[in-house]
Amino acid sequence: MIKLITGKKGTGKTKILIDTINDAVKTTNGCLVCIEKGTTLSNAINFRVRKCDTEYFGIESYTSFYGFVAGLMAGNYDIKEIYVDGIFKIIGREYDDFGKMLECLNKLTGEDVTVVFTVSADNEELPESVTKFLD
């Protein structure tokens, strides 16, 4: 399942994500993963969350991001939630490629794993291939 937290820069998306992650740690029966560019969130989220820095893994495209997530899931069947902060900061603003990747991730994760993205854009800017994943 894919979920998006959208809004322009400075609208509190990352704060919402941090609160969501820290709340999930209290109730999950599986593993949680947080993916970001750099290590900004390391001190703000619970130590039980696996943190992944995309710079360390050389993730620079939507294809490599998908492969990275697929590899995480293949290596750990207990992953229940994956949180991604700043997907456009990680890869760039190729909206159509982002929509295609979301579709692929949605098939990969099904109903078993939730993937939450912060997206620095207003809903009106995003194509239907992306907005169909809004709550």
Protein Blocks (a to p, Z undefined) as FASTA:
>chain_A
ZZddeddehilmmmmmmmmmmmmmmmmcbdcddddehjklmmmpcfkbccddfklnopab
fklmmmmmmmmmmmomkbfbdcdehkllmnopcfklmmmmmmmmmmmnmmmbccdddddd
dfklpcfklmmmpZZ
